[in-house]
């Protein structure tokens, strides 16, 4: 839905000049590379090593609440 809405445009949350796109490389990352065991392990290690600097948000509701608490 987001892609259809912003295709070829810059979303408000994106850096200026970055256009919304859906290419083969991104789809491949979503389906295979982004969720590999090694990648999950890397994120787990970062969360453990930098627990005091890491915030894990698992939903839009959690993100909205976090942003509100931060005054953003």
Secondary structure as UniProt FT lines:
FT   HELIX           2..6
FT   TURN            12..13
FT   TURN            16..17
FT   HELIX           24..28
FT   HELIX           29..33
FT   TURN            34..35
FT   HELIX           37..49
FT   HELIX           51..53
FT   HELIX           60..70
//
